[in-house]
Amino acid sequence: MELKAYKEAETAIRQLKERRYAGALQHYKGAIILAGINYGKASKKHTCLIERNDGVQ
């Protein structure tokens, strides 16, 4: 899970992939769920993007 403020949920997912955080779970056999959450201070709204990652990166 990656949290962002004033950006986009897509940015959080991209960061998870670029930094290869799932690589720490290389011996895990199941699917990994990536969650990117953004909070907009002015709008006071949250956005969330969830992706399933079957292949550890």
N, CA, C and O atoms as a DFTB+ gen file, in Angstrom:
228 C
 N C O
     1  1       0.840      -1.162       0.000
     2  2       0.000       0.000       0.000
     3  2       0.890       1.231       0.000
     4  3       1.889       1.304       0.716
     5  1       0.503       2.187      -0.815
     6  2       1.233       3.455      -0.871
     7  2       0.212       4.572      -0.724
     8  3      -0.819       4.582      -1.398
     9  1       0.506       5.500       0.153
    10  2      -0.372       6.646       0.388
    11  2       0.256       7.904      -0.197
    12  3       1.459       8.132      -0.071
    13  1      -0.577       8.711      -0.837
    14  2      -0.119       9.973      -1.401
    15  2      -1.068      11.089      -0.977
    16  3      -2.234      10.850      -0.666
    17  1      -0.555      12.282      -0.973
    18  2      -1.387      13.461      -0.741
    19  2      -1.158      14.415      -1.900
    20  3      -0.022      14.663      -2.302
    21  1      -2.242      14.942      -2.429
    22  2      -2.199      15.948      -3.503
    23  2      -1.666      15.413      -4.823
    24  3      -1.212      16.197      -5.657
    25  1      -1.705      14.099      -5.038
    26  2      -1.229      13.517      -6.290
    27  2      -2.343      12.675      -6.878
    28  3      -3.491      13.118      -6.904
    29  1      -2.041      11.481      -7.348
    30  2      -3.050      10.583      -7.900
    31  2      -2.788       9.171      -7.404
    32  3      -1.648       8.805      -7.118
    33  1      -3.846       8.384      -7.302
    34  2      -3.705       6.993      -6.873
    35  2      -2.824       6.222      -7.854
    36  3      -2.091       5.317      -7.454
    37  1      -2.896       6.581      -9.139
    38  2      -2.064       5.928     -10.154
    39  2      -0.582       6.155      -9.876
    40  3       0.243       5.274     -10.123
    41  1      -0.248       7.330      -9.367
    42  2       1.138       7.644      -9.013
    43  2       1.629       6.715      -7.907
    44  3       2.774       6.263      -7.933
    45  1       0.777       6.437      -6.952
    46  2       1.148       5.549      -5.852
    47  2       1.397       4.126      -6.358
    48  3       2.367       3.489      -5.948
    49  1       0.536       3.622      -7.240
    50  2       0.723       2.285      -7.808
    51  2       2.018       2.230      -8.618
    52  3       2.777       1.266      -8.515
    53  1       2.268       3.260      -9.418
    54  2       3.490       3.309     -10.222
    55  2       4.726       3.269      -9.319
    56  3       5.705       2.598      -9.646
    57  1       4.691       3.973      -8.197
    58  2       5.823       3.971      -7.273
    59  2       6.039       2.578      -6.682
    60  3       7.181       2.138      -6.549
    61  1       4.964       1.881      -6.327
    62  2       5.098       0.526      -5.806
    63  2       5.815      -0.371      -6.810
    64  3       6.670      -1.175      -6.437
    65  1       5.464      -0.229      -8.074
    66  2       6.073      -1.055      -9.120
    67  2       7.519      -0.643      -9.390
    68  3       8.394      -1.502      -9.504
    69  1       7.778       0.659      -9.494
    70  2       9.129       1.142      -9.800
    71  2      10.125       0.771      -8.707
    72  3      11.272       0.425      -8.993
    73  1       9.689       0.844      -7.478
    74  2      10.592       0.541      -6.357
    75  2      10.610      -0.946      -6.012
    76  3      11.320      -1.364      -5.098
    77  1       9.838      -1.736      -6.736
    78  2       9.818      -3.200      -6.601
    79  2       9.632      -3.676      -5.174
    80  3      10.320      -4.587      -4.713
    81  1       8.696      -3.054      -4.486
    82  2       8.425      -3.451      -3.104
    83  2       7.968      -4.903      -3.009
    84  3       8.250      -5.567      -2.011
    85  1       7.273      -5.409      -4.020
    86  2       6.804      -6.798      -3.993
    87  2       7.973      -7.784      -4.015
    88  3       7.794      -8.947      -3.654
    89  1       9.147      -7.353      -4.424
    90  2      10.322      -8.214      -4.450
    91  2      10.693      -8.763      -3.082
    92  3      11.318      -9.820      -2.989
    93  1      10.321      -8.066      -2.029
    94  2      10.590      -8.542      -0.672
    95  2       9.784      -9.805      -0.361
    96  3      10.082     -10.525       0.592
    97  1       8.765     -10.062      -1.175
    98  2       7.907     -11.232      -0.979
    99  2       8.159     -12.286      -2.050
   100  3       7.237     -13.009      -2.428
   101  1       9.368     -12.385      -2.536
   102  2       9.687     -13.254      -3.667
   103  2       9.373     -14.727      -3.410
   104  3       9.162     -15.477      -4.363
   105  1       9.337     -15.158      -2.159
   106  2       9.049     -16.556      -1.857
   107  2       7.561     -16.801      -1.592
   108  3       7.142     -17.942      -1.394
   109  1       6.780     -15.748      -1.589
   110  2       5.339     -15.868      -1.378
   111  2       4.706     -16.439      -2.638
   112  3       5.047     -16.010      -3.740
   113  1       3.800     -17.388      -2.504
   114  2       3.228     -18.087      -3.654
   115  2       1.896     -17.521      -4.138
   116  3       1.464     -17.869      -5.237
   117  1       1.242     -16.684      -3.384
   118  2      -0.075     -16.176      -3.768
   119  2      -0.001     -14.858      -4.513
   120  3       1.078     -14.327      -4.777
   121  1      -1.169     -14.347      -4.842
   122  2      -1.252     -13.036      -5.503
   123  2      -0.971     -11.931      -4.489
   124  3      -1.244     -12.077      -3.298
   125  1      -0.429     -10.844      -4.975
   126  2      -0.153      -9.673      -4.150
   127  2      -1.104      -8.566      -4.605
   128  3      -1.270      -8.335      -5.803
   129  1      -1.713      -7.899      -3.661
   130  2      -2.632      -6.814      -3.962
   131  2      -1.903      -5.487      -3.738
   132  3      -1.407      -5.220      -2.643
   133  1      -1.843      -4.666      -4.775
   134  2      -1.248      -3.332      -4.679
   135  2      -2.372      -2.325      -4.498
   136  3      -3.351      -2.348      -5.243
   137  1      -2.242      -1.451      -3.526
   138  2      -3.257      -0.431      -3.274
   139  2      -2.592       0.936      -3.237
   140  3      -1.655       1.164      -2.473
   141  1      -3.088       1.838      -4.072
   142  2      -2.620       3.216      -4.087
   143  2      -3.753       4.121      -3.641
   144  3      -4.843       4.086      -4.213
   145  1      -3.502       4.927      -2.628
   146  2      -4.537       5.797      -2.076
   147  2      -4.029       7.226      -2.088
   148  3      -2.895       7.500      -1.696
   149  1      -4.881       8.129      -2.541
   150  2      -4.547       9.550      -2.583
   151  2      -5.582      10.335      -1.788
   152  3      -6.768      10.004      -1.795
   153  1      -5.126      11.366      -1.110
   154  2      -6.012      12.262      -0.373
   155  2      -5.840      13.666      -0.914
   156  3      -4.726      14.186      -0.967
   157  1      -6.936      14.276      -1.314
   158  2      -6.915      15.659      -1.780
   159  2      -7.336      16.597      -0.660
   160  3      -8.498      16.578      -0.252
   161  1      -6.442      17.399      -0.162
   162  2      -6.737      18.263       0.987
   163  2      -7.837      19.268       0.667
   164  3      -8.752      19.457       1.468
   165  1      -7.761      19.907      -0.481
   166  2      -8.760      20.919      -0.828
   167  2     -10.145      20.302      -1.038
   168  3     -11.148      20.835      -0.564
   169  1     -10.189      19.192      -1.742
   170  2     -11.476      18.549      -2.039
   171  2     -11.960      17.664      -0.899
   172  3     -13.141      17.326      -0.818
   173  1     -11.027      17.289      -0.011
   174  2     -11.314      16.365       1.094
   175  2     -11.877      15.039       0.595
   176  3     -12.719      14.417       1.243
   177  1     -11.387      14.619      -0.583
   178  2     -11.808      13.354      -1.165
   179  2     -10.622      12.414      -1.274
   180  3      -9.477      12.829      -1.451
   181  1     -10.938      11.140      -1.163
   182  2      -9.933      10.088      -1.332
   183  2     -10.182       9.391      -2.659
   184  3     -11.325       9.228      -3.087
   185  1      -9.103       8.987      -3.299
   186  2      -9.211       8.111      -4.458
   187  2      -8.364       6.887      -4.165
   188  3      -7.353       6.963      -3.466
   189  1      -8.791       5.763      -4.710
   190  2      -8.093       4.515      -4.449
   191  2      -8.029       3.693      -5.725
   192  3      -9.001       3.628      -6.477
   193  1      -6.903       3.076      -5.963
   194  2      -6.723       2.177      -7.094
   195  2      -6.138       0.890      -6.538
   196  3      -5.163       0.916      -5.787
   197  1      -6.737      -0.236      -6.910
   198  2      -6.295      -1.535      -6.421
   199  2      -5.972      -2.413      -7.636
   200  3      -6.757      -2.502      -8.581
   201  1      -4.810      -3.052      -7.590
   202  2      -4.387      -3.952      -8.668
   203  2      -3.917      -5.264      -8.068
   204  3      -3.313      -5.302      -6.996
   205  1      -4.207      -6.327      -8.780
   206  2      -3.720      -7.650      -8.401
   207  2      -2.429      -7.898      -9.175
   208  3      -2.369      -7.663     -10.382
   209  1      -1.406      -8.369      -8.485
   210  2      -0.119      -8.642      -9.095
   211  2       0.192     -10.121      -8.873
   212  3       0.595     -10.520      -7.780
   213  1       0.000     -10.931      -9.918
   214  2       0.239     -12.371      -9.793
   215  2       1.708     -12.741      -9.906
   216  3       2.111     -13.810      -9.447
   217  1       2.506     -11.883     -10.503
   218  2       3.936     -12.144     -10.652
   219  2       4.722     -11.181      -9.816
   220  3       4.615      -9.970     -10.012
   221  1       5.516     -11.679      -8.882
   222  2       6.331     -10.817      -8.015
   223  2       7.377     -10.127      -8.867
   224  3       8.012     -10.752      -9.716
   225  1       7.553      -8.834      -8.635
   226  2       8.546      -8.037      -9.370
   227  2       9.659      -7.611      -8.448
   228  3      10.591      -6.933      -8.879
